């Protein structure tokens, strides 16, 4: 009798049990599907001694490593805890978990935490007196290169302990909400509501776009057509080509925004024209027009 392959066992399991559940499915099914690879730890409690128990060994891929460096005087200078990992291409890298930097007196000045299973990295800086100097949050986009963007609240402090600044960042690393700066005595010196500012700009953009009134032929000429285009696909293709260099996200030129608005409005007019045309044609074919 031919030995069953792993693939045939998987298929048989799928046909027999369907969807697996980590908590509801029997252990046997989870082990057959290689969801759980550990052995069940069954024992008799009476007579059991934990001092002699070495049966439940840890997996190597969970091991943590710590690299330490010291100042010439023997005090700790640098400490990094990491876990060996492999990226999507199978290349090994060190996945940061914790990192600390100490001054020559052994005082921790920088403390970084990047917990396993999270995409947020937390960093704190300290003054020599161990008072907090700054605290920040990063959204880690790539664990291998540690490419990050600012995220959440960023705060800086004076050595006295008073807050020097408070900045808030969204998921794109852009300032949002109320951001503030303070004088050493706690008096506020600067504040700006970025969300309000963005909403006002958005409203102004949409308002200017809506104010542009074009005929179908004017819209076609705005996009560079000598005559009326034949399809929506043609309109969108030309629109994307012309908008690429003048998109507000691509250039700081303030005049480019107006060009982008004009092109967008022209496209909207042509799209509306084709939708109305197609709707009329459909009505005639159904005998409703």
N, C-alpha and C positions, 0 to 999 in steps of 0.2 A: 504494500500500500504506500503510495507516494506521500512524502512528508508535507504537511501543510506549510505554505509560505506565510510570511507575516501579512502580505497583501490579502491573501485569501482569508486569513483569520479576521482581518479588519472588515472585509466585506461581509463575512458571516456574522460578525458582531453587529454591524450596522443593520443587517436584515432582521436580526433577532431582537435587538433592544431599541433600535431607533436612536433617539437623542439621549445622550448621557447627561447626568447631573452630578456635580461633584459631591453633593450631600445626600441625594436620594438614591443614586444608583448603587448596586451591590459592589463591594470591594473587588470581587472577582472580575466584573465587567470593566471596572476602571483600570485594573491591572492588565487585562487582556488588550485594552485599547492603549496601553502604555501612558495613560494619564498619570497614574501613580506607579512609580518604579520601586518604591521602598517595600521591604518585607514587613508583614504584620508582626508587631512585637507582642507575642502571647507568652505569658508566664504564670506561674503559681505564686501568689503573693506571699504565702507563708513559707519561710525559708529563703526568701529573696533577699539578697544583699547588694545594695547599690555600689558598694566598694569594689565588688568583683564584676560589675556589669560593663562590658565593653562590646556588647552585641549590636548596639544601635549607633553605629559610626556616622559621623557627619560627612556630607558630600564635599568634595574638594572645591566645587565651584562657588561655595558659600564662604570660603576662607577670606579673612581680612588680613592685609599686610600693612605694616607701619614703617615708614622711612623716617629716621631721625638724624638730625645734624646738630652739632653743638658749637658754641663759641669757644674761643681759645681758653677761657677761664673755666670751661666745663659746663656752664649753664646751657640749657636747651636753646637752640637758635631756630630750629625749624622742625615741624612734625607733620607728616602727611599720612593719612590712613586711606587705603584704596582697596579695590577688589579687582582682580584680574578678570577681564571680560573680552568678548570677541564681537567685532562689528558685523554689519550685514554682509560684508565681503569675506568674512572669515579671518580678518586681521586682528591680532591681539592688541589691547590697549588697557591702560589703567583707569578704572572708573573711580573718580574722586568721591570720597565719602566725608572726609574731614581734613582741614588744613589749618595749622596754627603757626604764627610767626612771633618770635620772642626777641626782646631787646637784650643787650649784653648783661643786664641785671636779672634776666630770667622772667621779666614781666611780659605777659601776652599782649601784643599790640594789634594783631589781626587774627580774627577767628572766623573760619568759613565752614559752613555745614551744607552738605548736599545729600540728603537722606535717600536711601535706596527706594526705588519705586515712586519717586517724586520728580517733577520737572522744575521745581523751584530751588534756587540756591540762595542761602542767606549769608551775608557777610557783615561783620562788625569790626570797627576800628576803635582802639582805646588810647586814651592819653596815658602818659607815664604813671599818673596817679590812679589808673584803672577805671577812671570815669569814661563813659561812652563818648566817643568822638563822632562816630557816624554809624548808621545801620541802613542796609540796603537789601533789596530783593531782586533777583535776576530770574528771568524765564530762560531756561537752558534749551536751546533749539537743537543742539548736537552734543551728546555726551563725549564724543570722541575728540572733537576739536574744541569743545567748551565754548562754542559760539553762543552768545547770550544777548538778550535785550533787557532793558530796564523794565521793571514791573512792580506794581504795588507802591507802597509808601517808601520814600527815601528821606531820611532825616539826618541832619548834622547838628552837632551840639558844641557849645562853648566849653572851655575847660572848667568853667564854674558849674556846669550842669544845665544851664539854660539852653533852650532850643535855638539854633541858629537859622535853620531852614526846614521846610516841609514841602516835599514835592511828591506828586502822585502820578503814576504812569499806567497806561492801559496795556492791553495785550500786544499792541504794536510797538510799545516802547515810547509812546507819545504822551506828553503831559496832558492831564485831564483834571477836571474839578478845580478846587481852590488850591493854589500853590502860594506859599508865604515865605518871607524872610524877616528875621527879627534882629534887633539891636542886642548887644550884650546884656542890657538891663531888662530884656524881655519885651520891649516896646516894638510893635510891628512896624516894619519899614517898607514893605512891599507886599502886595497881594494881587492875584489875578485869577479870575474864573475862566479857565480855558474852555470848559464845556460850553459856557454861555457864548464865548467868542466863536467857537466852532459852529454852534447852532445859528448864530447871526450870519456868518459867512455862507452857510448852507442855504439859509433863507434868501440871502441876496443873490446867490448863484441861481437858484430856482426861479426867483422873480425876474432876473434879467433874461433868463432863458425863455420864460413865458411871454415876455414883452416883445420878443422878436416875431414879427408876423411876415410870413413868406407865402407866395403862391407856389404851386407845384413846380413851375418852370424856374422860378427864382431859386427854389431849393435845389433843383438839379444843377443849376449854374454854380451855386455856392459850393457844391461838392466837385465841380469841375467837369460836369457832363455838358457836352455841346447840345445834346437833345435828351429827351426823357429816357431814363434807363428802362430796360426791359423787365428786370426782375428785382426782387428784394435782395437776393443773394448778391447781385451786382452792386446795389446800394451799400450793403454792409461791408463788402470787400473794399470799396473805395473809401468809405468812412473810416475803417480801421487803419488804412494806410495813411490817410491825411491826419488822423488824430494822434498817431503814435508820437510824433516829435513835439506836439503842442499840449499833450496831456499835463494837467497841473502837477501830477506826481512825477513827471519826467523832466520838467524844466522850471526854474525859478522865475522866468520871464513873465512879468505881470500881463503883458500884452497877449501872451500865448493863451491865457485863460479866456479872453474874449473870443479869440479865434476858435478855441475848443467849444465854447458855448454856441457860436454861430454854426459850426459844423454839426453839432448835436441836434440843434433845432432843425436844420435842413434835413437831416436824416429822419427825424420824427415826422416831419411834414410828408416826406416821400413814403415812409412806412404806412402812415395813415391813409395816403392816397391808394396804395396797393391793397390795403385791407378793405377799404370801401369798394374798390374795383372788384376784388375777389368776391366780396359779399353780394354785390349786385349780380355778378355772373352766376353765382350759386342760386340766387333767387329766381333768375330767368330759367335755369335748367330745371328747377322744381315747379315751374309754372306759377310762381307767386309774384312775379313782377311783370 
